Amino acid sequence: MEIIQNRYGVDRVYEKLDSTRIRVMGESLFARSSQDEDGNQTMFDFEGGPCLNVGGKIKYMGTDFKILSIKPENVREENVASVVLEVTL
């Protein structure tokens, strides 16, 4: 697990679930997202970052991973957002 602060100093928790999935979660009063014509999530932007894009990169524990897919998660806590990224080296 790695904790990285966004541009407003709010913690984002990065957690490697397995060799191909990373969860990113944290407090976010709002988030933006977009989908392609097939309904697949292509972008997810937490308040204050990070902005995650399919085809983009995410750094976890010093290693760059390419984002293959983004899946938002339902979270019970108010003002918390979470996504699971499918990644590859």
MIPA-159257 format. One record per atom (N, C-alpha, C, O): residue in one letter; chain; atom name; y, z, x. Coordinates in steps of 0.1 Angstrom, whole numbers, plus 5000, padded with zeros to 4 digits. Each point is the difference from the previous one (the first is absolute). Layout:
! residues N
- residuo_cadena_atomo_y_z_x
- a_A_CA_Y_Z_X
...
//
This chain:
! residues 89
- residuo_cadena_atomo_y_z_x
- m_A_N_4988_5000_5009
- m_A_CA_5012_5000_4991
- m_A_C_5012_5000_5009
- m_A_O_5000_5006_5011
- e_A_N_5011_4987_4984
- e_A_CA_5012_4999_5008
- e_A_C_5011_5002_4990
- e_A_O_5000_4995_4989
- i_A_N_5011_5013_5014
- i_A_CA_5011_5002_4992
- i_A_C_5012_4993_5006
- i_A_O_5004_5003_5012
- i_A_N_5003_4988_4981
- i_A_CA_5011_4992_5005
- i_A_C_5011_5002_4990
- i_A_O_4998_4999_4988
- q_A_N_5014_5004_5017
- q_A_CA_5012_5001_4991
- q_A_C_5006_4987_4997
- q_A_O_5001_4991_5008
- n_A_N_5003_5007_4979
- n_A_CA_5007_4988_4996
- n_A_C_5015_5001_5005
- n_A_O_5003_5009_5007
- r_A_N_5005_4981_4990
- r_A_CA_5014_5000_5005
- r_A_C_5008_5011_4994
- r_A_O_5011_5003_5006
- y_A_N_4985_5004_4984
- y_A_CA_5007_5012_4994
- y_A_C_4994_5013_5005
- y_A_O_5005_5010_4996
- g_A_N_4985_4989_5013
- g_A_CA_4994_5013_5005
- g_A_C_4989_5005_4991
- g_A_O_4996_5012_5002
- v_A_N_5000_4981_4988
- v_A_CA_4989_5004_4991
- v_A_C_4987_4996_5006
- v_A_O_4998_4989_5005
- d_A_N_4992_5020_4995
- d_A_CA_4987_4998_5006
- d_A_C_4992_4989_4992
- d_A_O_5000_5001_4988
- r_A_N_4994_4990_5020
- r_A_CA_4989_4991_4994
- r_A_C_4987_5004_5007
- r_A_O_5000_5001_5013
- v_A_N_4990_5001_4980
- v_A_CA_4987_5004_5006
- v_A_C_4992_4987_5000
- v_A_O_4997_4993_4990
- y_A_N_4998_5004_5023
- y_A_CA_4991_4988_5002
- y_A_C_4986_5006_5003
- y_A_O_4999_5009_5008
- e_A_N_4991_4987_4984
- e_A_CA_4987_5005_5001
- e_A_C_4990_4989_5001
- e_A_O_4999_4992_4991
- k_A_N_4993_5007_5020
- k_A_CA_4990_4990_5001
- k_A_C_4988_5004_4992
- k_A_O_4993_5010_5004
- l_A_N_5003_4983_4986
- l_A_CA_4989_5003_4991
- l_A_C_4987_4996_5006
- l_A_O_4990_5007_4999
- d_A_N_5010_4981_5007
- d_A_CA_4988_4995_5007
- d_A_C_5006_4989_5009
- d_A_O_5012_4999_5002
- s_A_N_4979_4993_5003
- s_A_CA_5004_4990_5011
- s_A_C_5009_4989_4994
- s_A_O_5006_4992_5008
- t_A_N_4994_5006_4979
- t_A_CA_5008_4989_4994
- t_A_C_5011_5005_4990
- t_A_O_5006_4991_4994
- r_A_N_4995_5022_5004
- r_A_CA_5010_5004_4990
- r_A_C_5009_5012_5005
- r_A_O_4995_5009_5006
- i_A_N_5018_4990_4991
- i_A_CA_5009_5010_5004
- i_A_C_5008_5003_4987
- i_A_O_5005_4992_4993
- r_A_N_4996_5022_5005
- r_A_CA_5008_5004_4988
- r_A_C_5014_5004_5006
- r_A_O_5001_5006_5010
- v_A_N_5010_4990_4982
- v_A_CA_5013_5004_5003
- v_A_C_5006_5007_4988
- v_A_O_4999_4994_4989
- m_A_N_5005_5018_5012
- m_A_CA_5005_5007_4988
- m_A_C_5012_5009_5004
- m_A_O_5001_5004_5012
- g_A_N_5007_5000_4978
- g_A_CA_5011_5009_5002
- g_A_C_5009_5001_4989
- g_A_O_4999_4992_4990
- e_A_N_5011_5017_5011
- e_A_CA_5010_5001_4989
- e_A_C_5008_4988_4999
- e_A_O_5005_4994_5010
- s_A_N_4997_5001_4978
- s_A_CA_5008_4988_4998
- s_A_C_5005_5000_4985
- s_A_O_4992_5000_4991
- l_A_N_5021_5001_5007
- l_A_CA_5006_5001_4987
- l_A_C_4998_4987_4993
- l_A_O_4999_5000_4987
- f_A_N_5000_4989_5020
- f_A_CA_4997_4987_4994
- f_A_C_4993_4991_5011
- f_A_O_5001_5003_5012
- a_A_N_4993_4987_4983
- a_A_CA_4994_4990_5009
- a_A_C_5001_4986_4994
- a_A_O_5000_4999_4988
- r_A_N_5000_4991_5020
- r_A_CA_5000_4987_4996
- r_A_C_4988_4993_5004
- r_A_O_4994_5003_5010
- s_A_N_5001_4987_4982
- s_A_CA_4988_4993_5004
- s_A_C_5001_4986_4994
- s_A_O_5008_4997_4991
- s_A_N_4984_4994_5014
- s_A_CA_4999_4987_4995
- s_A_C_4985_4995_5000
- s_A_O_4992_5005_5008
- q_A_N_5005_4985_4984
- q_A_CA_4987_4995_4998
- q_A_C_5001_4985_5001
- q_A_O_5010_4994_4997
- d_A_N_4978_5000_5007
- d_A_CA_4999_4985_5000
- d_A_C_4997_4996_4986
- d_A_O_4998_5008_4991
- e_A_N_5000_4979_5007
- e_A_CA_4997_4994_4986
- e_A_C_4986_5005_4995
- e_A_O_4998_4999_4988
- d_A_N_4994_5005_5021
- d_A_CA_4986_5005_4996
- d_A_C_5000_5015_4997
- d_A_O_4990_5006_4997
- g_A_N_5022_5001_5004
- g_A_CA_5001_5014_4998
- g_A_C_4996_5009_5012
- g_A_O_4999_5012_4998
- n_A_N_5000_4982_5014
- n_A_CA_4997_5008_5012
- n_A_C_5013_5005_5005
- n_A_O_5010_4993_5001
- q_A_N_4989_5020_5003
- q_A_CA_5012_5007_5006
- q_A_C_5003_4993_5013
- q_A_O_4991_4999_5009
- t_A_N_5021_4996_4994
- t_A_CA_5004_4994_5012
- t_A_C_5010_5008_5008
- t_A_O_5002_4998_5012
- m_A_N_5005_5012_4982
- m_A_CA_5010_5007_5006
- m_A_C_5001_5014_4993
- m_A_O_4999_5001_4988
- f_A_N_5003_5009_5020
- f_A_CA_5003_5014_4995
- f_A_C_5011_5006_5009
- f_A_O_4998_5001_5012
- d_A_N_5013_5004_4982
- d_A_CA_5011_5005_5007
- d_A_C_5003_5014_4995
- d_A_O_5005_5002_4989
- f_A_N_4991_5008_5020
- f_A_CA_5004_5014_4997
- f_A_C_5015_5002_5001
- f_A_O_5006_4993_5007
- e_A_N_4999_5016_4985
- e_A_CA_5014_5004_5002
- e_A_C_5002_5005_5015
- e_A_O_4994_5009_5004
- g_A_N_5015_4984_5003
- g_A_CA_5002_5004_5014
- g_A_C_4990_4994_5009
- g_A_O_5001_5003_5012
- g_A_N_4990_4989_4983
- g_A_CA_4990_4994_5009
- g_A_C_4987_5008_5001
- g_A_O_5000_5012_4997
- p_A_N_4990_4982_5008
- p_A_CA_4999_4986_5005
- p_A_C_4999_4990_4989
- p_A_O_4995_5003_4989
- c_A_N_5009_4985_5014
- c_A_CA_4998_4988_4991
- c_A_C_4987_4994_5006
- c_A_O_5000_4995_5011
- l_A_N_4990_5004_4981
- l_A_CA_4987_4994_5004
- l_A_C_4998_4987_4993
- l_A_O_5002_4998_4988
- n_A_N_4993_4992_5020
- n_A_CA_4998_4987_4995
- n_A_C_4987_4994_5004
- n_A_O_4995_5003_5012
- v_A_N_4998_4990_4979
- v_A_CA_4987_4994_5004
- v_A_C_5003_4990_5011
- v_A_O_5010_4992_4999
- g_A_N_4983_5008_5012
- g_A_CA_5002_4991_5011
- g_A_C_5009_5007_5011
- g_A_O_5001_4995_5011
- g_A_N_5006_5016_4985
- g_A_CA_5008_5007_5009
- g_A_C_4991_5010_5009
- g_A_O_4988_5000_4999
- k_A_N_5019_5008_5009
- k_A_CA_4993_5009_5009
- k_A_C_5004_5014_4997
- k_A_O_5011_5003_4995
- i_A_N_4980_5006_5008
- i_A_CA_5002_5015_4999
- i_A_C_4995_5006_5013
- i_A_O_4989_4996_5004
- k_A_N_5018_5013_5001
- k_A_CA_4996_5007_5012
- k_A_C_4994_5013_4996
- k_A_O_5006_5008_4993
- y_A_N_4981_4995_5012
- y_A_CA_4993_5013_4998
- y_A_C_4995_5005_5013
- y_A_O_4992_4993_5006
- m_A_N_5012_5019_4998
- m_A_CA_4995_5006_5012
- m_A_C_5001_4990_5012
- m_A_O_4991_5000_5008
- g_A_N_5021_4993_4993
- g_A_CA_5002_4991_5011
- g_A_C_4994_4987_5000
- g_A_O_5002_4992_5009
- t_A_N_4991_5005_4980
- t_A_CA_4993_4987_4999
- t_A_C_5006_4992_4988
- t_A_O_5002_5005_4989
- d_A_N_5001_4982_5013
- d_A_CA_5005_4991_4990
- d_A_C_4989_4995_4992
- d_A_O_4990_4994_5005
- f_A_N_5011_5007_4982
- f_A_CA_4990_4995_4990
- f_A_C_5007_4989_4991
- f_A_O_5012_5002_4997
- k_A_N_4981_4988_5000
- k_A_CA_5005_4990_4990
- k_A_C_4996_5004_4986
- k_A_O_4988_5004_4998
- i_A_N_5021_4996_4993
- i_A_CA_4998_5003_4986
- i_A_C_4994_4988_4993
- i_A_O_5006_4990_4999
- l_A_N_4982_5013_4995
- l_A_CA_4993_4989_4993
- l_A_C_5002_5002_4985
- l_A_O_5001_4990_4992
- s_A_N_5000_5022_5003
- s_A_CA_5002_5002_4985
- s_A_C_5007_5014_4999
- s_A_O_4999_5009_5008
- i_A_N_5007_4993_4980
- i_A_CA_5007_5012_4997
- i_A_C_4996_5004_4986
- i_A_O_5000_4992_4990
- k_A_N_4995_5021_5008
- k_A_CA_4995_5005_4987
- k_A_C_5007_5013_4997
- k_A_O_4998_5010_5007
- p_A_N_5012_4990_4984
- p_A_CA_5006_5012_4996
- p_A_C_4990_5010_4994
- p_A_O_4990_4996_4993
- e_A_N_5012_5017_5009
- e_A_CA_4992_5011_4995
- e_A_C_5007_5008_4989
- e_A_O_5013_5001_5001
- n_A_N_4980_5003_4989
- n_A_CA_5006_5009_4991
- n_A_C_5001_5014_5006
- n_A_O_4990_5005_5005
- v_A_N_5022_5002_4994
- v_A_CA_5002_5013_5006
- v_A_C_5005_5009_4989
- v_A_O_5009_4997_4992
- r_A_N_4985_5015_5007
- r_A_CA_5004_5010_4989
- r_A_C_5013_5006_5003
- r_A_O_5008_5003_4991
- e_A_N_4995_4999_5022
- e_A_CA_5013_5007_5003
- e_A_C_5012_4991_4997
- e_A_O_4999_4987_5002
- e_A_N_5011_5019_4992
- e_A_CA_5012_4992_4997
- e_A_C_5008_4996_5013
- e_A_O_5000_5008_5009
- n_A_N_5005_4980_4991
- n_A_CA_5008_4995_5011
- n_A_C_4992_4998_5013
- n_A_O_5006_5002_5011
- v_A_N_4982_4995_4988
- v_A_CA_4991_4998_5011
- v_A_C_4994_4986_4998
- v_A_O_4995_4997_4989
- a_A_N_5005_4995_5022
- a_A_CA_4994_4986_4999
- a_A_C_4989_4999_5010
- a_A_O_5001_5007_5011
- s_A_N_4989_4986_4987
- s_A_CA_4989_4998_5009
- s_A_C_4994_4986_4998
- s_A_O_4998_4995_4989
- v_A_N_4999_4999_5023
- v_A_CA_4993_4987_5000
- v_A_C_4989_5001_5010
- v_A_O_5000_5007_5010
- v_A_N_4989_4985_4988
- v_A_CA_4990_4998_5009
- v_A_C_5001_4985_5005
- v_A_O_5000_4991_4992
- l_A_N_5000_5008_5021
- l_A_CA_5001_4987_5007
- l_A_C_4987_4996_5005
- l_A_O_4993_5008_5007
- e_A_N_5003_4980_4991
- e_A_CA_4988_4994_5007
- e_A_C_5006_4993_5012
- e_A_O_5009_4992_4999
- v_A_N_4985_5012_5013
- v_A_CA_5006_4995_5012
- v_A_C_4990_4995_5010
- v_A_O_4988_5002_4998
- t_A_N_5016_4990_5012
- t_A_CA_4992_4995_5011
- t_A_C_5008_5001_5012
- t_A_O_5012_5000_5000
- l_A_N_4981_5000_5012
- l_A_CA_5007_5000_5013
- l_A_C_5006_4986_5002
- l_A_O_5006_4998_5011
//
